[in-house]
Amino acid sequence: MELKTHTIWNEYNTEIFFFILKRVKNKDSANEIVQNSFVKIHINLKSLKQVSKVKSWVFQIVRNEIVNFYNQNETISKNYSLENNPILPQVKNDNLCCFDRFINELPEKYKVVIEKIYFESKKSLEVAQELDISLANVKARVRRAKDILKQKLTICCKFYFDKNGKLIGESNCSVCN
């Protein structure tokens, strides 16, 4: 039986998308990786020796594309960091609206969790173990901290959230300007 790319697409595209999304946590990046994966699947389909192993073969390609994505983004971030790129303006944290101040004003139990998860890139479970609290407690603290930050951004800086929950607007805060 000869396998076709569209057959693989119909069978696995949703599963592949969510597999990728779970790892990259960005819908646009996941779509890009899906596209790149299926290009490679299409090009290399003739090299598949056993049709019965198509799923593992496909997911190996997908895993490789995820690695390529992270390697490419790591290279881009090294080459185009603000400190090393003379084309980009130098931005200091104090120019980033009131956000840093809002983080610092969070109650300590929320601030610590936010800093560990978002600034130190730790997983929620690691933070729970490190702080000797439950995973549910970590998640609740993150949620509460985000609610506080949303409220402060809305009141102080006149940002608002669209129907999809994305932050919209330009800062017209007297503190920021």
N, C-alpha and C positions, 0 to 999 in steps of 0.2 A: 504494500500500500504506500503510495507516494503522499507525503505530507505537504500541505500548502501553508503559507504564512497566514492567510486569512482564517484557516481552521484553528491555528494556534491562537490567533487573536481572539476569535470568538470563544474559545474554550478558557483562556487564561487572563485576558486583559484586565478584568476587574480585580482578580486575585493579585495580579502583579502590581497594579496601581496601589492597592492598599498595603501590600508588602513593602513597597518603596516608601509610601507616605509615612508609614510607621517609623521608618528609619531616617528620613530627611525632614519630616515635619513641615513641609512647605509644598502646597498644591502645585505651584508652577514648576518647581524643581522636580517634583515627582512626575509630572507630565513630560518634562524634558527627558528624564531618565527612561521613561516608558518608550518614548519615541526613539531614543538612541538604541535602546535594547532591541526594539523590533526591527530596526535597520540592520543590526548585527545578526539577529535571528534570520532575517530574510536572506542576507548575503551568505551566511554559513549553513543554511538549512541542508544543503547537499552533503555537508560533512557529518551530519547526524547518522550514526551507524545503526542504532537500534531505536526504532520508532517507539517501542515500549518504554523507553527512558526519556521521552521528550520533555516531560515536566521537570525532571531534575536538570536536564541539559538547559532548558529555558531559564530556570531559576539560577543556574550558575552564571549564565550570561548577565542576568539582571544584577546579581550580587557584584559581579565585576564592574558593571556600569555604575553602581552605587559607589564603589571604591574609586573609580575614575572621577566621579563627580566630586567627592570629598578631596581627592588629590588636586584636582583642577582648582577648586575653591581655595584650598590652602595656598597654592601657588599664587593665585590672584591676590589673596589678602596679604601675602608676604610682599609681593611686588608693588602693591598699591595702597599700602598703609598710609595713614595721614602723615605720620612722622617722616616717612622716607620719600614722599611724592611731592616734588616741588610744584607740580601743576595744581594740585589741590590746595585750597587755603588751609592754613593751620587753624584747627578748631580746638578750643579748650573746653573743658567740661563746664565752665561757668557760662559759656555761651549757649548751652543747650537748654534754654528756657529755665523753668523752675524745677525741673525734674529731679536733679541731684538734691536740691533742698528738700523736696517732698520725700525722697527716699530717706534722707537723714532725719526727717521729722516723724517718720513712722514709729509707732511703739516698738521698743527693742525686740520683743519676741517676733514681730512681723519683719522688721528690718533684717535681722540675722538670717531668717529663712530666705527672704528675697535675695540677699547678697550671695548666699551660698548657692542657690539654684541658678540665678541669672548672671551673676558676675563671676562666680567660680566654676560654673558649668557642672555642678554636682547633680546627681540624680536625687529625686525625692526620697528614695529609700536610704541612700547614703546619708542624707541630711537627718532623717529620722533616727538612724543609728547613732550618728555623731552627737545629736542633741538629746538622745535618750527619750524620744517622744514617739508616738505612733505615727504611721504613715498617714492615716486619716487626719491627724492633727496637723501634720506638715501641709497637706493639701488644703485644709481649712484656713490655715494661716496665710498661705499664698493667695487664696481666693479673697480673704478679708483685706489683705494688703493691696491687692489689685483694685478692690472696690474703693478703698481710701484714696488711692492714687487717681483713679478715674474721677472721683468727686472733686479732688483738688484741681486737676487739670481743667475740668469743666468750669469751676467757679473762678479760679484765678486767671487762667489763660484763654478762656472762651473757646476751648476745644469742645467738640461734641462727637458723639458716636453715631455712625450711620446705621441703617437697618441690619447690616452684617456685623456690627460691633467693631468696625474699624475706626480709628481715631482720625478725625477730619478737622481741618481748619488751620488758620495761621495764628500765631501768637500775637495778641494785641494787649498783652499784659504790661502794666506800667512798671512792674518789677523787672520784667525781661528786657524791655526796651531801653 
